[in-house]
Amino acid sequence: MAVLFCLPLLVAGWGLAGSFASTDVAAPTPAEGVFYGSLSSSSVLGVTILDPLAAAEVIAAAKTVSIGLLAGVLPVLVVYGLVRGRAFCGWVCPVNLLLEGLDWLRRKLGLQVAERTVPRRAKIGVAAGVVVLSALLSFPVFQAFSPIGAVNRGILFGAFSGLGVLAAIAVLELFWSRRVWCRSLCPLGGVYEALGRVGQVNVAIDHDACIHCGKCESACLADPEILQPALAGEDRIVRAGDCMACGACIDACPTGALAMNLGRH
């Protein structure tokens, strides 16, 4: 699902092409193009775009409100606020790409993993704690071990020292609990969950077509609990901010009872 994560790969390739150019004419740099940067900080058509959690950490650490940082966060808040916050998690985040690969590996190896109950809203508390710690320690705490940052640095600069975090997430995924990082622990997911509560892209259910087979719940990457109000007939869309709009539940439904819907009604 994390198709948009390929953008930094294109940027890295562009930079390498310039490094090995054999002519005397300087090759264009990524900064001169349409897009450059990473998933934490980038520029698209000259517009600076910042990870909202990273910006909050920097502001807290510096103890100074920066108009530039706030302006960089605004496009993210607008886009994901209109679409659905955790669409970032389902379609852009490289960790999701890793976990999809581990899902495939687990199925091939026949590994069984427990579904341990960790409150999914714990990640909101983790996000708040990260910002508070950043203020107390005067540096952006989560950015020091962010798995997204580790991937960005590895791809763009060949620095793989932070990939131990990804390895730890993989171990949790394979042997402790499925999707526990994304569902319950990732602070950036907590930020996007809050945005998801107002998003306009939602999974809708046709109650007449639903046979209550439970396949959508088994497929849900966020948390099967978020489907319950819709499946119980209490609502016609999945309203929970945790929905990633990834479409896994739609693909799993044998009767076509689920579909992507625009609007909150």
ZAZA-527480 format. One record per residue (C-alpha): residue in three letters; x, z, y. Coordinates in nm, 2 decimals. Layout:
residues N
R	resn	xx	zz	yy
R	ALA	X	Z	Y;
...
//
This chain:
residues 265
R	resn	xx	zz	yy
R	MET	0.00	0.00	0.00;
R	ALA	0.28	0.07	0.24;
R	VAL	0.31	-0.30	0.34;
R	LEU	0.39	-0.24	0.71;
R	PHE	0.70	-0.04	0.60;
R	CYS	0.87	-0.38	0.56;
R	LEU	0.92	-0.41	0.93;
R	PRO	1.23	-0.19	0.95;
R	LEU	1.38	-0.40	0.67;
R	LEU	1.34	-0.71	0.88;
R	VAL	1.50	-0.54	1.17;
R	ALA	1.80	-0.43	0.95;
R	GLY	1.84	-0.79	0.83;
R	TRP	1.83	-0.92	1.18;
R	GLY	2.10	-0.68	1.29;
R	LEU	2.32	-0.78	0.99;
R	ALA	2.28	-1.15	1.06;
R	GLY	2.41	-1.09	1.41;
R	SER	2.71	-0.89	1.27;
R	PHE	2.82	-1.17	1.05;
R	ALA	2.75	-1.46	1.28;
R	SER	3.05	-1.70	1.27;
R	THR	2.99	-1.88	1.60;
R	ASP	3.12	-1.79	1.94;
R	VAL	2.77	-1.77	2.07;
R	ALA	2.64	-1.41	2.05;
R	ALA	2.35	-1.38	1.81;
R	PRO	2.03	-1.22	1.95;
R	THR	2.00	-0.85	1.88;
R	PRO	1.69	-0.68	1.75;
R	ALA	1.64	-0.52	2.10;
R	GLU	1.59	-0.87	2.24;
R	GLY	1.31	-0.94	1.99;
R	VAL	0.95	-0.86	1.95;
R	PHE	1.01	-0.55	1.74;
R	TYR	1.30	-0.31	1.69;
R	GLY	1.35	0.05	1.60;
R	SER	1.22	0.27	1.32;
R	LEU	0.90	0.44	1.21;
R	SER	1.00	0.74	1.43;
R	SER	1.08	0.55	1.75;
R	SER	1.04	0.18	1.81;
R	SER	0.96	-0.09	2.07;
R	VAL	0.69	-0.36	2.02;
R	LEU	0.68	-0.63	2.29;
R	GLY	0.86	-0.40	2.52;
R	VAL	0.62	-0.11	2.46;
R	THR	0.78	0.21	2.34;
R	ILE	0.60	0.37	2.04;
R	LEU	0.68	0.72	1.92;
R	ASP	0.59	0.93	1.62;
R	PRO	0.35	1.20	1.77;
R	LEU	0.50	1.49	1.57;
R	ALA	0.86	1.39	1.66;
R	ALA	0.76	1.37	2.03;
R	ALA	0.60	1.71	2.01;
R	GLU	0.91	1.86	1.84;
R	VAL	1.14	1.71	2.11;
R	ILE	0.91	1.84	2.39;
R	ALA	0.90	2.19	2.23;
R	ALA	1.28	2.19	2.17;
R	ALA	1.36	2.08	2.52;
R	LYS	1.09	2.31	2.67;
R	THR	1.01	2.03	2.91;
R	VAL	0.72	1.79	2.91;
R	SER	0.84	1.43	2.94;
R	ILE	0.60	1.17	3.07;
R	GLY	0.80	0.90	2.89;
R	LEU	0.75	1.08	2.55;
R	LEU	0.38	1.12	2.62;
R	ALA	0.35	0.75	2.72;
R	GLY	0.52	0.65	2.39;
R	VAL	0.28	0.86	2.19;
R	LEU	-0.03	0.72	2.36;
R	PRO	-0.04	0.38	2.18;
R	VAL	-0.02	0.56	1.84;
R	LEU	-0.30	0.80	1.93;
R	VAL	-0.52	0.52	2.05;
R	VAL	-0.46	0.28	1.75;
R	TYR	-0.48	0.54	1.48;
R	GLY	-0.76	0.72	1.66;
R	LEU	-0.97	0.40	1.66;
R	VAL	-0.88	0.30	1.30;
R	ARG	-0.82	0.62	1.10;
R	GLY	-0.52	0.85	1.14;
R	ARG	-0.41	0.87	0.78;
R	ALA	-0.41	0.49	0.75;
R	PHE	-0.05	0.54	0.85;
R	CYS	0.00	0.74	0.53;
R	GLY	-0.17	0.48	0.31;
R	TRP	-0.03	0.16	0.46;
R	VAL	0.29	0.24	0.65;
R	CYS	0.47	0.55	0.53;
R	PRO	0.76	0.48	0.29;
R	VAL	0.69	0.80	0.09;
R	ASN	0.36	0.65	-0.02;
R	LEU	0.55	0.34	-0.14;
R	LEU	0.78	0.57	-0.34;
R	LEU	0.49	0.77	-0.49;
R	GLU	0.31	0.45	-0.59;
R	GLY	0.62	0.35	-0.79;
R	LEU	0.62	0.70	-0.95;
R	ASP	0.25	0.66	-1.04;
R	TRP	0.35	0.34	-1.23;
R	LEU	0.64	0.51	-1.39;
R	ARG	0.43	0.81	-1.50;
R	ARG	0.18	0.58	-1.66;
R	LYS	0.45	0.38	-1.84;
R	LEU	0.61	0.70	-1.98;
R	GLY	0.28	0.87	-2.06;
R	LEU	0.37	1.17	-1.85;
R	GLN	0.10	1.42	-1.77;
R	VAL	0.11	1.63	-1.46;
R	ALA	-0.11	1.92	-1.35;
R	GLU	-0.34	1.89	-1.05;
R	ARG	-0.24	2.21	-0.89;
R	THR	-0.47	2.35	-0.62;
R	VAL	-0.28	2.37	-0.29;
R	PRO	-0.51	2.38	0.02;
R	ARG	-0.49	2.03	0.17;
R	ARG	-0.52	2.17	0.52;
R	ALA	-0.20	2.36	0.47;
R	LYS	-0.02	2.06	0.62;
R	ILE	-0.18	2.13	0.96;
R	GLY	-0.03	2.48	0.95;
R	VAL	0.30	2.33	0.85;
R	ALA	0.29	2.09	1.15;
R	ALA	0.21	2.37	1.39;
R	GLY	0.49	2.58	1.23;
R	VAL	0.74	2.29	1.27;
R	VAL	0.66	2.26	1.65;
R	VAL	0.69	2.64	1.70;
R	LEU	1.03	2.65	1.51;
R	SER	1.15	2.36	1.72;
R	ALA	1.08	2.56	2.03;
R	LEU	1.25	2.87	1.89;
R	LEU	1.56	2.69	1.76;
R	SER	1.58	2.43	2.04;
R	PHE	1.60	2.13	1.81;
R	PRO	1.34	1.91	1.64;
R	VAL	1.33	2.09	1.30;
R	PHE	1.13	1.84	1.08;
R	GLN	1.33	1.54	1.20;
R	ALA	1.64	1.70	1.04;
R	PHE	1.49	1.66	0.69;
R	SER	1.20	1.42	0.74;
R	PRO	1.18	1.18	0.43;
R	ILE	1.07	0.90	0.67;
R	GLY	1.37	0.96	0.88;
R	ALA	1.60	0.96	0.57;
R	VAL	1.47	0.63	0.46;
R	ASN	1.50	0.48	0.81;
R	ARG	1.86	0.60	0.84;
R	GLY	1.94	0.47	0.49;
R	ILE	1.80	0.12	0.56;
R	LEU	1.92	0.07	0.92;
R	PHE	2.26	0.25	0.91;
R	GLY	2.35	0.30	0.54;
R	ALA	2.34	0.68	0.58;
R	PHE	2.19	0.82	0.26;
R	SER	2.28	1.18	0.30;
R	GLY	1.91	1.28	0.36;
R	LEU	1.77	1.12	0.05;
R	GLY	1.78	1.45	-0.13;
R	VAL	1.44	1.52	0.03;
R	LEU	1.30	1.21	-0.13;
R	ALA	1.44	1.32	-0.46;
R	ALA	1.28	1.67	-0.43;
R	ILE	0.94	1.50	-0.35;
R	ALA	0.98	1.28	-0.66;
R	VAL	1.05	1.58	-0.88;
R	LEU	0.74	1.76	-0.74;
R	GLU	0.54	1.44	-0.80;
R	LEU	0.65	1.39	-1.16;
R	PHE	0.66	1.74	-1.29;
R	TRP	0.46	1.98	-1.07;
R	SER	0.16	1.83	-0.91;
R	ARG	0.04	1.47	-0.82;
R	ARG	0.06	1.39	-0.45;
R	VAL	0.12	1.75	-0.34;
R	TRP	0.35	1.64	-0.06;
R	CYS	0.11	1.40	0.09;
R	ARG	-0.20	1.60	0.03;
R	SER	-0.09	1.94	0.13;
R	LEU	0.26	1.97	0.27;
R	CYS	0.36	1.68	0.49;
R	PRO	0.33	1.79	0.86;
R	LEU	0.30	1.44	0.99;
R	GLY	0.01	1.40	0.75;
R	GLY	-0.15	1.70	0.92;
R	VAL	-0.12	1.54	1.26;
R	TYR	-0.28	1.22	1.13;
R	GLU	-0.55	1.41	0.95;
R	ALA	-0.67	1.54	1.29;
R	LEU	-0.68	1.18	1.42;
R	GLY	-0.87	1.06	1.11;
R	ARG	-1.17	1.26	1.20;
R	VAL	-1.27	1.02	1.47;
R	GLY	-1.15	0.69	1.31;
R	GLN	-1.39	0.40	1.28;
R	VAL	-1.27	0.26	0.95;
R	ASN	-1.44	0.45	0.67;
R	VAL	-1.53	0.42	0.30;
R	ALA	-1.91	0.38	0.26;
R	ILE	-2.11	0.44	-0.05;
R	ASP	-2.42	0.26	-0.19;
R	HIS	-2.59	0.55	-0.35;
R	ASP	-2.82	0.32	-0.56;
R	ALA	-2.52	0.15	-0.72;
R	CYS	-2.32	0.47	-0.78;
R	ILE	-2.32	0.58	-1.15;
R	HIS	-2.12	0.89	-1.09;
R	CYS	-1.85	0.79	-1.34;
R	GLY	-1.58	0.98	-1.15;
R	LYS	-1.33	0.69	-1.14;
R	CYS	-1.31	0.69	-0.76;
R	GLU	-1.21	1.06	-0.77;
R	SER	-0.94	1.00	-1.02;
R	ALA	-0.80	0.72	-0.81;
R	CYS	-0.81	0.90	-0.47;
R	LEU	-0.46	0.94	-0.33;
R	ALA	-0.56	1.19	-0.06;
R	ASP	-0.78	1.45	-0.24;
R	PRO	-1.08	1.39	-0.46;
R	GLU	-1.26	1.67	-0.27;
R	ILE	-1.31	1.44	0.03;
R	LEU	-1.54	1.21	-0.17;
R	GLN	-1.78	1.49	-0.27;
R	PRO	-2.03	1.48	0.03;
R	ALA	-2.08	1.11	-0.01;
R	LEU	-2.10	1.12	-0.39;
R	ALA	-2.35	1.41	-0.37;
R	GLY	-2.58	1.20	-0.15;
R	GLU	-2.52	1.42	0.16;
R	ASP	-2.36	1.13	0.36;
R	ARG	-2.31	0.76	0.33;
R	ILE	-1.95	0.75	0.44;
R	VAL	-1.63	0.95	0.37;
R	ARG	-1.59	1.14	0.70;
R	ALA	-1.29	1.37	0.60;
R	GLY	-0.98	1.31	0.82;
R	ASP	-0.77	1.31	0.50;
R	CYS	-0.90	0.97	0.39;
R	MET	-0.61	0.72	0.40;
R	ALA	-0.83	0.40	0.40;
R	CYS	-0.61	0.28	0.12;
R	GLY	-0.89	0.13	-0.08;
R	ALA	-0.79	0.29	-0.41;
R	CYS	-1.13	0.43	-0.47;
R	ILE	-1.29	0.10	-0.39;
R	ASP	-1.07	-0.08	-0.64;
R	ALA	-1.15	0.17	-0.91;
R	CYS	-1.53	0.16	-0.87;
R	PRO	-1.68	-0.04	-1.16;
R	THR	-2.01	-0.11	-0.99;
R	GLY	-1.89	-0.20	-0.64;
R	ALA	-2.07	0.10	-0.49;
R	LEU	-1.79	0.17	-0.24;
R	ALA	-1.68	-0.06	0.04;
R	MET	-1.49	-0.03	0.37;
R	ASN	-1.71	0.02	0.66;
R	LEU	-1.67	0.00	1.04;
R	GLY	-1.84	0.28	1.24;
R	ARG	-1.93	0.64	1.18;
R	HIS	-2.29	0.58	1.08;
//
